[in-house]
Amino acid sequence: MRKIIILIAILIVIAIILTVAVGTYFVNFAVHRKDTFNMNLLPEEERNSASSESERQRVIRENREAFASSDELFLASADKEDVSIVSSDGLSLKASFYRNEGSRYVILVHGYMSSRKDMLHLAGVYSSWGYNVLSPDNRAHGESDGTWIGMGWLDKDDIRLWIDWIIDRDPEAEIVLHGISMGAATVMMVSGLDLPDNVKAAVEDCGYTSVWDIFADELKALFHLPPFPVMNMYSVMSRIITGYTPKEASSLDMLSESEIPMLFIHGDDDHFVGTYMLDICFDAKRNGDKEKLLVPDAGHGEAYLREPELYFNTVHEFISRYVE
């Protein structure tokens, strides 16, 4: 019996050591602040797509160049203000605010290891529609403080504060939320909070079902490892280090509480946030109006670059039902 107890104790110690070592490694790998996007994080299909110019990539490049030209014109005439707030846990969060006439607003939420600069294409389009544009840097991104990436779960509370920031300036504000990738997960997650009536509609573009699901997919794609036991080790250390677990960071759980109208968008050739997640997220939203758009031959985050006319016409038609 004594030998059995000693053996069990040894196994427990080994399990704890492994959990700390493996879990900490993957927490740092996945959500520690990084200055630039690591292309090796993309699945092989996405890397190949980005490295060789297919017909799709030629169209995307030309559209990106066209947006870059229009961005310069937009910035030359924009009434821009750099603004900031303090998060509930004391981080200084930065944003660009582009003023326009009227009380229509959009909050643009960027993706993983990106920044507000990467939402400039959308900022110009929304501004041309007469919207005031607020484009924040998420925590641990861009000029905002933070060491640990929120993956939407921590960011949802930050976006809630940005909503309050707008309403404090303009109590009559009508607000649209629009996010891409991690920003889309943020939008889905914040939509399940108790939001003021000022929030009229949301657009999520290629968001994931949960942090657990997206990290499990990446674990398989990048490391050829199964979710168990690595994700469980990650979850334990994520709770200790970042304050949240990948399972609680669920777009699906928050969508089940969401009542604001939402447009779901995805590319049909997305190998980073699998296209299959579109229908799962769409079905999870049980209350309020919803619509979805699947963009042909578009990879991750490429929908508006692959089919800009289809994309923005659909977005504009959808949000115009709810914003005066």
C-alpha positions in Angstrom: 0.0 0.0 0.0 2.8 2.4 0.9 4.5 1.8 -2.5 1.2 2.5 -4.2 0.8 5.7 -2.3 4.3 6.8 -3.2 3.7 5.9 -6.9 0.5 7.9 -6.9 2.3 10.8 -5.3 5.1 10.7 -7.9 2.6 10.6 -10.7 0.7 13.6 -9.3 4.0 15.5 -9.0 4.9 14.6 -12.6 1.4 15.6 -13.8 1.7 19.0 -12.0 5.2 19.6 -13.5 4.0 18.7 -17.0 0.9 20.9 -16.6 2.9 23.9 -15.6 5.6 23.4 -18.2 3.4 22.5 -21.2 0.5 24.8 -20.2 2.8 27.8 -19.7 4.6 27.2 -23.0 1.3 27.2 -25.0 -0.1 30.1 -23.1 3.0 32.1 -24.0 2.9 30.8 -27.6 -0.7 31.6 -28.1 -1.6 34.8 -26.2 1.5 36.6 -25.1 1.8 40.0 -26.7 3.7 39.9 -30.0 4.7 42.8 -32.2 4.2 41.2 -35.6 2.0 38.4 -37.0 3.9 35.1 -37.3 2.9 33.6 -40.7 3.8 30.2 -39.4 0.7 30.3 -37.3 -1.4 30.0 -40.4 -2.3 26.6 -41.7 -0.4 25.4 -44.7 -3.2 26.2 -47.1 -3.3 29.8 -46.0 0.5 30.2 -46.2 0.5 28.8 -49.7 -2.3 31.1 -50.7 -0.4 34.1 -49.3 2.9 33.2 -50.9 1.9 32.5 -54.5 -0.3 34.8 -56.5 -3.2 32.9 -57.8 -6.1 34.5 -59.7 -7.8 35.0 -56.3 -4.7 36.6 -54.8 -4.3 38.9 -57.9 -7.8 40.2 -57.4 -7.2 40.6 -53.6 -3.9 42.5 -54.2 -5.5 44.8 -56.7 -8.4 45.5 -54.4 -6.1 46.1 -51.5 -4.1 48.6 -53.6 -7.3 50.4 -54.5 -8.3 50.6 -50.9 -4.8 51.9 -50.0 -5.3 54.8 -52.5 -8.8 55.6 -51.1 -7.3 55.3 -47.5 -4.9 58.1 -48.3 -7.7 60.4 -49.5 -9.8 59.5 -46.5 -7.0 60.3 -44.0 -6.2 63.6 -45.8 -9.6 64.9 -45.1 -10.6 63.0 -42.0 -11.4 64.8 -38.8 -9.4 62.5 -36.6 -8.8 62.4 -32.9 -6.6 60.0 -30.9 -8.6 59.0 -27.8 -8.1 56.6 -24.8 -9.9 55.0 -21.9 -8.8 52.9 -19.0 -10.0 49.2 -18.8 -11.5 47.7 -15.7 -8.1 46.2 -14.8 -6.2 49.4 -15.3 -4.9 49.2 -18.9 -4.7 52.3 -21.1 -6.5 51.5 -24.3 -6.0 53.6 -27.4 -8.3 54.3 -30.4 -8.7 56.5 -33.4 -11.9 58.4 -33.6 -13.0 59.8 -37.0 -15.8 62.4 -36.7 -18.7 62.7 -39.0 -22.0 64.6 -38.9 -24.9 63.0 -37.2 -25.3 60.3 -34.6 -24.4 57.1 -36.5 -21.4 55.3 -35.1 -19.4 52.2 -35.8 -16.9 50.5 -33.6 -14.3 48.5 -35.7 -12.7 45.6 -33.9 -9.5 44.2 -35.4 -8.1 40.7 -35.3 -5.4 38.6 -33.6 -1.9 40.2 -33.7 -3.3 43.1 -35.8 -4.1 46.7 -34.9 -6.5 49.5 -35.7 -4.4 50.4 -38.7 -5.6 47.2 -40.4 -9.2 48.4 -40.1 -8.5 51.6 -42.1 -10.1 50.2 -45.2 -13.4 49.7 -43.4 -13.1 53.0 -41.6 -13.0 54.8 -44.9 -16.1 53.0 -46.2 -18.1 53.6 -43.0 -17.1 57.2 -43.0 -18.4 57.6 -46.6 -21.7 56.3 -45.4 -21.8 59.1 -42.8 -20.7 57.2 -39.8 -18.5 58.4 -37.0 -15.8 55.7 -36.7 -14.2 54.5 -33.5 -11.3 52.1 -34.2 -9.6 50.8 -31.0 -6.4 48.9 -30.5 -7.3 45.8 -28.5 -5.5 45.2 -25.3 -2.0 43.8 -25.9 -2.1 45.1 -29.5 -0.9 48.3 -31.2 -0.6 51.3 -28.8 -2.8 49.8 -26.1 -1.4 48.4 -22.9 -1.4 44.7 -22.0 0.7 41.6 -21.9 -2.0 39.0 -22.6 -4.2 38.8 -25.6 -7.9 38.6 -24.7 -9.1 36.5 -27.6 -12.4 38.4 -27.5 -13.2 37.3 -23.9 -11.4 40.1 -22.2 -11.9 42.4 -25.1 -15.7 42.2 -24.9 -15.6 44.2 -21.6 -13.2 46.7 -23.2 -15.6 47.2 -26.1 -18.4 47.6 -23.6 -16.5 50.6 -22.2 -16.0 52.0 -25.6 -19.7 51.9 -26.1 -20.2 53.9 -22.9 -17.5 56.3 -24.2 -19.6 57.0 -27.3 -22.9 57.4 -25.4 -21.3 59.7 -22.9 -20.3 62.0 -25.9 -23.6 61.5 -27.7 -26.6 60.1 -25.8 -28.5 59.8 -29.1 -25.8 57.6 -30.7 -26.9 54.7 -32.9 -24.0 52.2 -32.8 -22.9 49.3 -35.1 -20.3 46.8 -34.1 -18.1 45.3 -36.8 -15.2 42.9 -36.2 -13.0 40.6 -38.2 -11.5 37.3 -37.0 -10.7 37.7 -33.2 -12.5 41.0 -33.5 -15.6 39.2 -34.8 -15.4 36.8 -31.9 -15.2 39.9 -29.7 -18.4 41.3 -31.3 -20.2 38.0 -30.8 -19.1 37.9 -27.2 -20.0 41.5 -26.4 -23.4 41.0 -28.1 -24.4 38.7 -25.2 -23.9 41.4 -22.6 -26.6 43.6 -21.3 -26.1 46.4 -23.9 -27.8 49.8 -24.1 -30.5 50.3 -26.7 -28.0 52.5 -28.6 -26.4 49.4 -30.0 -28.4 48.7 -33.1 -26.6 46.0 -35.1 -23.5 43.9 -35.4 -21.4 42.4 -38.2 -19.1 39.5 -37.5 -16.6 38.5 -40.2 -14.9 35.1 -39.8 -15.2 34.8 -36.1 -14.6 31.5 -34.2 -17.0 29.5 -32.0 -14.8 29.5 -28.9 -11.1 29.9 -28.0 -11.0 26.2 -27.1 -12.2 25.3 -30.6 -9.9 27.5 -32.5 -6.8 26.6 -30.4 -7.6 22.9 -30.6 -7.8 23.3 -34.4 -4.4 25.1 -34.4 -2.9 22.6 -32.1 -3.7 19.9 -34.6 -2.7 21.9 -37.6 0.6 23.3 -36.3 1.8 20.7 -33.8 -0.1 17.6 -34.9 -1.3 17.1 -31.3 -4.8 16.1 -30.0 -6.7 18.4 -27.7 -6.3 16.1 -24.7 -4.3 16.5 -22.6 -2.6 19.7 -24.0 -5.6 21.9 -24.1 -6.5 20.8 -20.5 -3.0 21.8 -19.4 -3.3 25.1 -21.3 -6.7 25.7 -19.7 -5.3 25.3 -16.1 -2.3 27.7 -16.8 -4.4 30.1 -18.8 -6.7 30.6 -15.8 -3.7 31.3 -13.5 -1.8 33.5 -16.0 -4.5 35.4 -18.0 -7.5 35.1 -15.8 -9.7 33.2 -18.3 -10.0 29.7 -19.8 -10.5 28.8 -23.4 -13.8 27.1 -22.8 -15.4 30.0 -21.0 -14.3 32.2 -23.9 -17.2 31.0 -26.0 -18.9 33.0 -28.8 -21.7 30.4 -28.8 -22.6 30.9 -25.1 -22.7 34.7 -25.6 -24.7 34.4 -28.9 -27.3 32.4 -27.1 -28.0 35.6 -25.0 -27.6 38.0 -27.9 -30.7 40.0 -29.1 -29.1 42.6 -31.4 -29.4 42.0 -35.2 -26.3 40.4 -36.5 -24.8 39.7 -40.0 -22.5 36.7 -40.1 -19.8 36.6 -42.8 -17.2 34.0 -43.8 -15.1 33.1 -46.7 -15.8 29.7 -48.1 -12.0 28.9 -48.4 -11.0 29.8 -44.8 -8.5 27.4 -43.4 -7.6 29.4 -40.3 -11.0 29.8 -38.8 -12.8 27.0 -40.5 -15.8 27.9 -42.7 -17.8 25.2 -40.7 -17.8 27.6 -37.8 -20.1 30.0 -39.7 -23.2 27.8 -39.5 -22.5 26.9 -35.9 -22.3 30.5 -34.8 -25.3 31.4 -36.9 -27.4 28.7 -35.3 -26.3 29.6 -31.8 -28.0 33.0 -32.1 -31.6 32.2 -31.2 -32.9 35.7 -30.6 -33.1 38.8 -32.8 -32.7 39.2 -36.6 -29.8 37.5 -38.3 -28.4 36.9 -41.7 -25.4 35.3 -43.2 -23.1 35.8 -46.2 -20.7 33.2 -47.5 -18.2 34.8 -49.9 -16.9 32.4 -52.6 -13.2 31.8 -53.0 -12.2 33.9 -50.0 -9.7 32.9 -47.4 -9.4 34.1 -43.8 -10.3 37.8 -43.5 -10.4 38.1 -47.3 -14.1 38.4 -47.9 -14.2 42.2 -48.3 -11.1 42.1 -50.5 -12.3 39.3 -52.6 -15.8 40.6 -53.3 -15.9 44.2 -52.0 -19.1 45.2 -53.8 -21.0 42.2 -52.6 -19.5 42.5 -49.1 -20.2 46.2 -48.5 -23.5 46.2 -50.3 -24.7 43.4 -48.0 -23.3 45.1 -44.9 -24.9 48.5 -45.8 -28.3 47.0 -46.6 -28.3 45.0 -43.4 -27.3 47.7 -40.9 -29.5 50.3 -42.7 -32.6 48.4 -41.5 -31.7 49.2 -37.9 -29.9 52.6 -38.1 -31.7 55.7 -39.1 
